[in-house]
Amino acid sequence: MFRGDWMVGSKQGIIPLAELLPGDKAKVVALSGEGLVRRRLLDLGIVPQTVVEAVRRSPIGDPVAYRVRGTLIGLRKEDAMKIMVEPLRNKEEDK
């Protein structure tokens, strides 16, 4: 399945950040998007190799709170779909 320029659901396990469930952690692999949205994500510290944790969803499901570098930020699904991540297993989270 393809979404934008990224292959989703591949054997490599790369998924959009928006698909993480609360409590799940993942490592940022890449950002898509352009202009101000991309710049905002980079300014928030969402850069490749950063570990991100989905913390909680709002009652209607959007936005979602994520922990990035010790800070809690809210992202709408539209923006979170532009962040490709690799979900982490427990052993990988300790690194």
N, CA, C and O atoms as CSV, one atom per row, in Angstrom:
chain,resi,resn,atom,element,x,y,z
A,1,MET,N,N,0.845,-1.171,0.000
A,1,MET,CA,C,0.000,0.000,0.000
A,1,MET,C,C,0.893,1.238,0.000
A,1,MET,O,O,1.924,1.263,0.672
A,2,PHE,N,N,0.505,2.244,-0.737
A,2,PHE,CA,C,1.284,3.474,-0.792
A,2,PHE,C,C,0.463,4.631,-0.246
A,2,PHE,O,O,-0.742,4.728,-0.480
A,3,ARG,N,N,1.136,5.495,0.478
A,3,ARG,CA,C,0.512,6.710,0.991
A,3,ARG,C,C,1.527,7.822,0.764
A,3,ARG,O,O,2.549,7.874,1.447
A,4,GLY,N,N,1.260,8.698,-0.175
A,4,GLY,CA,C,2.239,9.727,-0.526
A,4,GLY,C,C,3.437,9.068,-1.181
A,4,GLY,O,O,3.281,8.219,-2.058
A,5,ASP,N,N,4.635,9.455,-0.758
A,5,ASP,CA,C,5.859,8.886,-1.308
A,5,ASP,C,C,6.355,7.690,-0.508
A,5,ASP,O,O,7.381,7.105,-0.855
A,6,TRP,N,N,5.652,7.315,0.552
A,6,TRP,CA,C,6.148,6.295,1.467
A,6,TRP,C,C,5.361,5.004,1.330
A,6,TRP,O,O,4.144,5.022,1.150
A,7,MET,N,N,6.059,3.896,1.417
A,7,MET,CA,C,5.391,2.610,1.405
A,7,MET,C,C,4.981,2.297,2.838
A,7,MET,O,O,5.809,2.329,3.749
A,8,VAL,N,N,3.711,1.996,3.032
A,8,VAL,CA,C,3.167,1.741,4.362
A,8,VAL,C,C,2.815,0.269,4.473
A,8,VAL,O,O,2.314,-0.333,3.523
A,9,GLY,N,N,3.078,-0.304,5.631
A,9,GLY,CA,C,2.742,-1.700,5.847
A,9,GLY,C,C,3.736,-2.651,5.206
A,9,GLY,O,O,3.404,-3.812,4.964
A,10,SER,N,N,4.930,-2.197,4.930
A,10,SER,CA,C,5.938,-3.052,4.313
A,10,SER,C,C,6.528,-3.996,5.360
A,10,SER,O,O,6.241,-3.869,6.551
A,11,LYS,N,N,7.335,-4.923,4.920
A,11,LYS,CA,C,7.991,-5.851,5.835
A,11,LYS,C,C,8.929,-5.132,6.797
A,11,LYS,O,O,9.251,-5.656,7.863
A,12,GLN,N,N,9.362,-3.947,6.426
A,12,GLN,CA,C,10.271,-3.186,7.271
A,12,GLN,C,C,9.558,-2.600,8.475
A,12,GLN,O,O,10.224,-2.170,9.417
A,13,GLY,N,N,8.225,-2.564,8.486
A,13,GLY,CA,C,7.480,-2.076,9.633
A,13,GLY,C,C,7.409,-0.575,9.753
A,13,GLY,O,O,7.169,-0.061,10.846
A,14,ILE,N,N,7.608,0.145,8.669
A,14,ILE,CA,C,7.535,1.601,8.698
A,14,ILE,C,C,6.063,2.009,8.567
A,14,ILE,O,O,5.370,1.589,7.640
A,15,ILE,N,N,5.603,2.835,9.513
A,15,ILE,CA,C,4.208,3.271,9.529
A,15,ILE,C,C,4.151,4.777,9.790
A,15,ILE,O,O,5.130,5.360,10.256
A,16,PRO,N,N,3.012,5.411,9.493
A,16,PRO,CA,C,2.854,6.816,9.878
A,16,PRO,C,C,2.703,6.931,11.399
A,16,PRO,O,O,2.151,6.033,12.034
A,17,LEU,N,N,3.181,8.008,11.974
A,17,LEU,CA,C,3.071,8.244,13.408
A,17,LEU,C,C,1.619,8.181,13.872
A,17,LEU,O,O,1.345,7.748,14.991
A,18,ALA,N,N,0.706,8.600,13.037
A,18,ALA,CA,C,-0.718,8.624,13.389
A,18,ALA,C,C,-1.274,7.237,13.724
A,18,ALA,O,O,-2.322,7.139,14.362
A,19,GLU,N,N,-0.598,6.173,13.308
A,19,GLU,CA,C,-1.086,4.816,13.561
A,19,GLU,C,C,-0.626,4.242,14.898
A,19,GLU,O,O,-1.052,3.148,15.268
A,20,LEU,N,N,0.234,4.951,15.632
A,20,LEU,CA,C,0.656,4.470,16.952
A,20,LEU,C,C,-0.500,4.557,17.928
A,20,LEU,O,O,-1.292,5.498,17.879
A,21,LEU,N,N,-0.596,3.581,18.811
A,21,LEU,CA,C,-1.597,3.596,19.869
A,21,LEU,C,C,-0.984,4.195,21.129
A,21,LEU,O,O,0.232,4.130,21.309
A,22,PRO,N,N,-1.802,4.776,22.005
A,22,PRO,CA,C,-1.256,5.315,23.257
A,22,PRO,C,C,-0.418,4.266,23.992
A,22,PRO,O,O,-0.827,3.116,24.150
A,23,GLY,N,N,0.759,4.696,24.432
A,23,GLY,CA,C,1.694,3.793,25.105
A,23,GLY,C,C,2.762,3.230,24.197
A,23,GLY,O,O,3.789,2.750,24.676
A,24,ASP,N,N,2.541,3.280,22.885
A,24,ASP,CA,C,3.526,2.776,21.921
A,24,ASP,C,C,4.624,3.803,21.691
A,24,ASP,O,O,4.389,5.011,21.736
A,25,LYS,N,N,5.831,3.296,21.442
A,25,LYS,CA,C,6.965,4.151,21.107
A,25,LYS,C,C,7.488,3.773,19.731
A,25,LYS,O,O,7.364,2.630,19.290
A,26,ALA,N,N,8.077,4.759,19.063
A,26,ALA,CA,C,8.635,4.522,17.733
A,26,ALA,C,C,9.773,5.495,17.491
A,26,ALA,O,O,9.882,6.534,18.140
A,27,LYS,N,N,10.614,5.128,16.539
A,27,LYS,CA,C,11.741,5.974,16.139
A,27,LYS,C,C,11.405,6.634,14.808
A,27,LYS,O,O,10.973,5.961,13.871
A,28,VAL,N,N,11.600,7.938,14.722
A,28,VAL,CA,C,11.328,8.672,13.487
A,28,VAL,C,C,12.320,8.225,12.417
A,28,VAL,O,O,13.528,8.172,12.647
A,29,VAL,N,N,11.779,7.907,11.244
A,29,VAL,CA,C,12.591,7.466,10.119
A,29,VAL,C,C,12.706,8.580,9.072
A,29,VAL,O,O,13.781,8.819,8.523
A,30,ALA,N,N,11.586,9.254,8.806
A,30,ALA,CA,C,11.582,10.282,7.770
A,30,ALA,C,C,10.375,11.202,7.934
A,30,ALA,O,O,9.385,10.853,8.576
A,31,LEU,N,N,10.487,12.372,7.340
A,31,LEU,CA,C,9.390,13.334,7.290
A,31,LEU,C,C,9.041,13.591,5.839
A,31,LEU,O,O,9.926,13.740,4.996
A,32,SER,N,N,7.757,13.643,5.550
A,32,SER,CA,C,7.336,14.113,4.234
A,32,SER,C,C,6.709,15.483,4.473
A,32,SER,O,O,6.694,15.971,5.603
A,33,GLY,N,N,6.212,16.081,3.458
A,33,GLY,CA,C,5.630,17.406,3.622
A,33,GLY,C,C,6.631,18.473,3.228
A,33,GLY,O,O,7.822,18.213,3.063
A,34,GLU,N,N,6.114,19.673,3.084
A,34,GLU,CA,C,6.944,20.776,2.633
A,34,GLU,C,C,6.597,22.045,3.397
A,34,GLU,O,O,5.590,22.117,4.101
A,35,GLY,N,N,7.441,23.019,3.243
A,35,GLY,CA,C,7.159,24.358,3.727
A,35,GLY,C,C,7.017,24.473,5.225
A,35,GLY,O,O,7.789,23.886,5.983
A,36,LEU,N,N,6.017,25.242,5.650
A,36,LEU,CA,C,5.838,25.578,7.055
A,36,LEU,C,C,5.545,24.367,7.937
A,36,LEU,O,O,5.997,24.307,9.080
A,37,VAL,N,N,4.788,23.399,7.410
A,37,VAL,CA,C,4.463,22.212,8.211
A,37,VAL,C,C,5.735,21.435,8.516
A,37,VAL,O,O,5.971,21.051,9.662
A,38,ARG,N,N,6.548,21.202,7.505
A,38,ARG,CA,C,7.814,20.486,7.712
A,38,ARG,C,C,8.703,21.251,8.687
A,38,ARG,O,O,9.305,20.655,9.581
A,39,ARG,N,N,8.786,22.552,8.520
A,39,ARG,CA,C,9.629,23.378,9.391
A,39,ARG,C,C,9.145,23.306,10.838
A,39,ARG,O,O,9.956,23.227,11.761
A,40,ARG,N,N,7.824,23.331,11.040
A,40,ARG,CA,C,7.259,23.245,12.386
A,40,ARG,C,C,7.613,21.916,13.037
A,40,ARG,O,O,7.996,21.878,14.206
A,41,LEU,N,N,7.486,20.830,12.287
A,41,LEU,CA,C,7.809,19.506,12.829
A,41,LEU,C,C,9.290,19.429,13.218
A,41,LEU,O,O,9.630,18.895,14.273
A,42,LEU,N,N,10.154,19.955,12.373
A,42,LEU,CA,C,11.581,19.960,12.690
A,42,LEU,C,C,11.864,20.822,13.919
A,42,LEU,O,O,12.665,20.440,14.773
A,43,ASP,N,N,11.214,21.978,14.012
A,43,ASP,CA,C,11.400,22.863,15.166
A,43,ASP,C,C,10.931,22.222,16.467
A,43,ASP,O,O,11.462,22.525,17.536
A,44,LEU,N,N,9.941,21.338,16.383
A,44,LEU,CA,C,9.438,20.636,17.570
A,44,LEU,C,C,10.366,19.497,17.997
A,44,LEU,O,O,10.127,18.852,19.019
A,45,GLY,N,N,11.420,19.247,17.221
A,45,GLY,CA,C,12.366,18.193,17.567
A,45,GLY,C,C,12.074,16.863,16.917
A,45,GLY,O,O,12.683,15.852,17.266
A,46,ILE,N,N,11.155,16.848,15.981
A,46,ILE,CA,C,10.812,15.608,15.287
A,46,ILE,C,C,11.752,15.477,14.090
A,46,ILE,O,O,11.453,15.922,12.982
A,47,VAL,N,N,12.885,14.857,14.354
A,47,VAL,CA,C,13.918,14.646,13.346
A,47,VAL,C,C,14.247,13.153,13.315
A,47,VAL,O,O,13.960,12.445,14.281
A,48,PRO,N,N,14.842,12.661,12.226
A,48,PRO,CA,C,15.183,11.242,12.162
A,48,PRO,C,C,15.986,10.781,13.380
A,48,PRO,O,O,16.839,11.505,13.893
A,49,GLN,N,N,15.692,9.571,13.823
A,49,GLN,CA,C,16.304,8.878,14.965
A,49,GLN,C,C,15.735,9.312,16.322
A,49,GLN,O,O,16.145,8.774,17.350
A,50,THR,N,N,14.806,10.265,16.349
A,50,THR,CA,C,14.178,10.687,17.598
A,50,THR,C,C,13.120,9.673,18.006
A,50,THR,O,O,12.341,9.214,17.171
A,51,VAL,N,N,13.088,9.320,19.294
A,51,VAL,CA,C,12.059,8.415,19.814
A,51,VAL,C,C,10.847,9.244,20.204
A,51,VAL,O,O,10.962,10.258,20.893
A,52,VAL,N,N,9.674,8.791,19.747
A,52,VAL,CA,C,8.405,9.463,20.006
A,52,VAL,C,C,7.464,8.458,20.661
A,52,VAL,O,O,7.405,7.299,20.250
A,53,GLU,N,N,6.726,8.902,21.685
A,53,GLU,CA,C,5.753,8.037,22.354
A,53,GLU,C,C,4.366,8.644,22.212
A,53,GLU,O,O,4.171,9.828,22.487
A,54,ALA,N,N,3.398,7.832,21.781
A,54,ALA,CA,C,2.000,8.269,21.754
A,54,ALA,C,C,1.498,8.196,23.196
A,54,ALA,O,O,1.558,7.136,23.819
A,55,VAL,N,N,1.008,9.309,23.727
A,55,VAL,CA,C,0.606,9.365,25.128
A,55,VAL,C,C,-0.899,9.215,25.281
A,55,VAL,O,O,-1.360,8.337,26.009
A,56,ARG,N,N,-1.675,10.065,24.600
A,56,ARG,CA,C,-3.134,9.948,24.702
A,56,ARG,C,C,-3.809,10.621,23.523
A,56,ARG,O,O,-3.256,11.514,22.881
A,57,ARG,N,N,-5.027,10.162,23.261
A,57,ARG,CA,C,-5.845,10.754,22.203
A,57,ARG,C,C,-6.910,11.633,22.849
A,57,ARG,O,O,-7.329,11.385,23.980
A,58,SER,N,N,-7.339,12.648,22.135
A,58,SER,CA,C,-8.435,13.467,22.641
A,58,SER,C,C,-9.710,12.627,22.570
A,58,SER,O,O,-9.732,11.607,21.882
A,59,PRO,N,N,-10.767,13.034,23.263
A,59,PRO,CA,C,-12.004,12.243,23.255
A,59,PRO,C,C,-12.563,11.956,21.867
A,59,PRO,O,O,-13.176,10.910,21.655
A,60,ILE,N,N,-12.363,12.859,20.927
A,60,ILE,CA,C,-12.866,12.603,19.572
A,60,ILE,C,C,-11.788,12.020,18.663
A,60,ILE,O,O,-12.030,11.805,17.475
A,61,GLY,N,N,-10.591,11.762,19.214
A,61,GLY,CA,C,-9.537,11.080,18.468
A,61,GLY,C,C,-8.506,11.968,17.791
A,61,GLY,O,O,-7.480,11.470,17.327
A,62,ASP,N,N,-8.752,13.269,17.723
A,62,ASP,CA,C,-7.820,14.157,17.052
A,62,ASP,C,C,-7.840,15.497,17.758
A,62,ASP,O,O,-8.923,16.075,17.859
A,63,PRO,N,N,-6.763,16.035,18.245
A,63,PRO,CA,C,-5.374,15.631,18.072
A,63,PRO,C,C,-4.941,14.532,19.049
A,63,PRO,O,O,-5.710,14.088,19.902
A,64,VAL,N,N,-3.688,14.115,18.893
A,64,VAL,CA,C,-3.073,13.114,19.763
A,64,VAL,C,C,-1.878,13.765,20.454
A,64,VAL,O,O,-1.146,14.548,19.848
A,65,ALA,N,N,-1.691,13.430,21.737
A,65,ALA,CA,C,-0.533,13.938,22.483
A,65,ALA,C,C,0.620,12.962,22.318
A,65,ALA,O,O,0.453,11.755,22.490
A,66,TYR,N,N,1.789,13.490,21.984
A,66,TYR,CA,C,3.005,12.696,21.816
A,66,TYR,C,C,4.093,13.261,22.719
A,66,TYR,O,O,4.176,14.473,22.918
A,67,ARG,N,N,4.927,12.379,23.265
A,67,ARG,CA,C,6.085,12.817,24.034
A,67,ARG,C,C,7.296,12.765,23.105
A,67,ARG,O,O,7.648,11.712,22.573
A,68,VAL,N,N,7.924,13.931,22.924
A,68,VAL,CA,C,9.088,14.065,22.052
A,68,VAL,C,C,10.188,14.754,22.851
A,68,VAL,O,O,10.040,15.909,23.250
A,69,ARG,N,N,11.279,14.053,23.081
A,69,ARG,CA,C,12.419,14.621,23.813
A,69,ARG,C,C,12.006,15.229,25.153
A,69,ARG,O,O,12.480,16.299,25.536
A,70,GLY,N,N,11.105,14.520,25.865
A,70,GLY,CA,C,10.686,14.959,27.185
A,70,GLY,C,C,9.592,16.014,27.205
A,70,GLY,O,O,9.181,16.453,28.279
A,71,THR,N,N,9.117,16.425,26.046
A,71,THR,CA,C,8.071,17.445,25.953
A,71,THR,C,C,6.812,16.830,25.364
A,71,THR,O,O,6.876,16.022,24.437
A,72,LEU,N,N,5.670,17.219,25.910
A,72,LEU,CA,C,4.391,16.736,25.408
A,72,LEU,C,C,3.872,17.712,24.363
A,72,LEU,O,O,3.710,18.901,24.639
A,73,ILE,N,N,3.610,17.203,23.154
A,73,ILE,CA,C,3.095,18.049,22.080
A,73,ILE,C,C,1.840,17.420,21.504
A,73,ILE,O,O,1.665,16.203,21.565
A,74,GLY,N,N,0.973,18.238,20.951
A,74,GLY,CA,C,-0.238,17.746,20.294
A,74,GLY,C,C,-0.110,17.896,18.792
A,74,GLY,O,O,0.271,18.954,18.290
A,75,LEU,N,N,-0.433,16.826,18.078
A,75,LEU,CA,C,-0.397,16.859,16.614
A,75,LEU,C,C,-1.715,16.353,16.053
A,75,LEU,O,O,-2.272,15.364,16.531
A,76,ARG,N,N,-2.195,17.033,15.054
A,76,ARG,CA,C,-3.383,16.553,14.346
A,76,ARG,C,C,-2.987,15.382,13.453
A,76,ARG,O,O,-1.833,15.242,13.049
A,77,LYS,N,N,-3.980,14.550,13.162
A,77,LYS,CA,C,-3.721,13.362,12.347
A,77,LYS,C,C,-3.114,13.730,10.997
A,77,LYS,O,O,-2.234,13.029,10.498
A,78,GLU,N,N,-3.578,14.817,10.412
A,78,GLU,CA,C,-3.062,15.256,9.112
A,78,GLU,C,C,-1.548,15.472,9.157
A,78,GLU,O,O,-0.841,15.111,8.216
A,79,ASP,N,N,-1.052,16.057,10.245
A,79,ASP,CA,C,0.388,16.284,10.386
A,79,ASP,C,C,1.117,15.006,10.775
A,79,ASP,O,O,2.214,14.748,10.279
A,80,ALA,N,N,0.528,14.201,11.655
A,80,ALA,CA,C,1.157,12.960,12.104
A,80,ALA,C,C,1.299,11.947,10.966
A,80,ALA,O,O,2.175,11.084,11.016
A,81,MET,N,N,0.453,12.043,9.950
A,81,MET,CA,C,0.557,11.146,8.794
A,81,MET,C,C,1.800,11.445,7.964
A,81,MET,O,O,2.210,10.614,7.153
A,82,LYS,N,N,2.403,12.608,8.151
A,82,LYS,CA,C,3.587,12.996,7.382
A,82,LYS,C,C,4.884,12.552,8.049
A,82,LYS,O,O,5.971,12.774,7.516
A,83,ILE,N,N,4.766,11.926,9.213
A,83,ILE,CA,C,5.942,11.477,9.962
A,83,ILE,C,C,5.984,9.956,9.907
A,83,ILE,O,O,5.098,9.289,10.441
A,84,MET,N,N,7.002,9.410,9.269
A,84,MET,CA,C,7.135,7.971,9.153
A,84,MET,C,C,8.018,7.460,10.295
A,84,MET,O,O,9.094,8.000,10.554
A,85,VAL,N,N,7.544,6.412,10.969
A,85,VAL,CA,C,8.247,5.892,12.135
A,85,VAL,C,C,8.399,4.380,12.059
A,85,VAL,O,O,7.690,3.698,11.320
A,86,GLU,N,N,9.340,3.881,12.840
A,86,GLU,CA,C,9.541,2.445,12.995
A,86,GLU,C,C,9.199,2.097,14.443
A,86,GLU,O,O,9.914,2.500,15.360
A,87,PRO,N,N,8.105,1.349,14.656
A,87,PRO,CA,C,7.731,0.998,16.029
A,87,PRO,C,C,8.868,0.265,16.739
A,87,PRO,O,O,9.582,-0.532,16.130
A,88,LEU,N,N,9.028,0.545,18.035
A,88,LEU,CA,C,10.093,-0.064,18.826
A,88,LEU,C,C,9.549,-1.188,19.683
A,88,LEU,O,O,8.426,-1.133,20.183
A,89,ARG,N,N,10.374,-2.204,19.838
A,89,ARG,CA,C,10.075,-3.280,20.777
A,89,ARG,C,C,10.712,-2.891,22.102
A,89,ARG,O,O,11.527,-1.969,22.144
A,90,ASN,N,N,10.357,-3.576,23.185
A,90,ASN,CA,C,10.832,-3.215,24.523
A,90,ASN,C,C,12.350,-3.097,24.627
A,90,ASN,O,O,12.843,-2.146,25.234
A,91,LYS,N,N,13.098,-4.023,24.062
A,91,LYS,CA,C,14.556,-3.995,24.162
A,91,LYS,C,C,15.140,-2.777,23.440
A,91,LYS,O,O,16.121,-2.191,23.898
A,92,GLU,N,N,14.536,-2.398,22.313
A,92,GLU,CA,C,15.012,-1.263,21.544
A,92,GLU,C,C,14.736,0.047,22.272
A,92,GLU,O,O,15.487,1.008,22.104
A,93,GLU,N,N,13.671,0.111,23.081
A,93,GLU,CA,C,13.308,1.331,23.793
A,93,GLU,C,C,14.354,1.699,24.824
A,93,GLU,O,O,14.510,2.879,25.140
A,94,ASP,N,N,15.077,0.722,25.360
A,94,ASP,CA,C,16.053,0.969,26.411
A,94,ASP,C,C,17.330,1.607,25.884
A,94,ASP,O,O,18.128,2.109,26.676
A,95,LYS,N,N,17.543,1.604,24.589
A,95,LYS,CA,C,18.771,2.146,24.000
A,95,LYS,C,C,18.794,3.650,24.059
A,95,LYS,O,O,19.756,4.271,23.606
